[in-house]
Amino acid sequence: MSTSLLIVLSVLEAVVVIVVLALALIEIRRRLTRIGQRLDTLGSALGTVEAEHLRPLGPAVRAINQGFDRIIGLMPGVADKAAIVAAHARKQ
């Protein structure tokens, strides 16, 4: 093979690689754009769910959490009393 032919083939190979990479990047961009549009749709749908369904539940959730806070506050006392009862039961 001549040197000229090898140079031409090398340049042609580089052009093919560049074209394939460019096409791959174009396809990636197209897919990312589509994913971005779907994420926008999902974000607005989630915003609607929050506004219409979750936000009105806020006061009820806070009331339930306050009840749990009271119960958790009682737990150390309950645990201490249970330990006393268990110790008393072992002695008998």
Buried (B, 14 or more C-beta within 10 A) or exposed (E): EEEEEEEEEEEEEEEEEEEEEEEEEEEEEEEEEEEEEEEEEEEEEEEEEEEEEEEEEEEEEEEEEEEEEEEEEEEEEEEEEEEEEEEEEEEE
